[in-house]
Amino acid sequence: MIEMLRVLLLTASVLTIQNAPSPSTGGNSPSAEPWLIRMIASQRGGNLVEVKQRMASIFTGVSGGQDSIDRQFFERRDALARAEMRAQFVSGLLRKDVDGDGQITKSDLDIFYAASANSPLRSNTGISISPTKEQAAEILEKAEAADFAYDGDGNGKITLTEILAAAASKSGTSSFSPSGGLIPADRLETLDADGDKSVSKAEFLMAVEKAYRWIDRNGDGVLSPEEIRDATLVDPRGPLPTR
């Protein structure tokens, strides 16, 4: 009886060893996120501890020091960033309302751009030369034409209403990410392990570890140049390639 138990225990141990993940696969977890893989690979290499430290710093920078982030967080930052873009655009144009009558005309722009239109030009030999009258006129014309693109009704006057409309259009169509493109808001939900509609730093680093182990295909705990190179080829929005 004792001998039979020994045989059963030995058999179970062999099966456990045979079914364990091979260290040569580097984990190769199918749940690793392609965009995290590319993100880790785009940085300098290192062991898992070093990579997690760097990624934790990135998370803290993106979250503004918060312990968790969610889609609403990105939406709020996006709205604030676009508001700042509009404010800068409006103030930049309003500076050209030289006479302060609430609209920008050619006479305003003539005064505003006079100094820059007549500024010395640098030749291809590195020598500064004063522009000719024709060159200054051309510089002035191009600068004013760029501003009059915001004159919606073409009456030669850029009104505050037209400035605000242009600002809204610019901030609405500009493509940018408030996280600097580091953590894509539309993929954030895939890291929400506990289903609370937000991603904590712990959940983020758990996903980082899975991605790291996918890259480290030989499981030696160090990302080689070859492993990093292969990981940079992963499509961040597509399925992971099979190995």
QUIGI-V719675 format. One record per pair of residues at least 6 apart in sequence whose C-alpha atoms are under 6 Angstrom apart, sorted by the first residue. I is the first residue (numbers start at 1). J is the second residue. Records with the same first field share a line. If there is no record, write none. Layout:
I=J, J
This chain:
23=219
24=218, 219
25=217, 218
26=213, 214, 216, 217, 218, 219
27=213, 214
28=214
29=214
32=210, 211
34=236
35=236
37=211
38=232
41=228, 231, 232
45=223
46=222
47=221, 222
62=179
67=200, 201
68=199, 200, 201
69=198, 199
70=198
71=185
78=178
82=171
86=167
97=104, 108
98=108
103=158, 159
104=157, 158
105=157
117=136, 139, 140
118=136
120=128, 129, 130
121=128, 129, 130
122=128
151=158
192=199
216=223
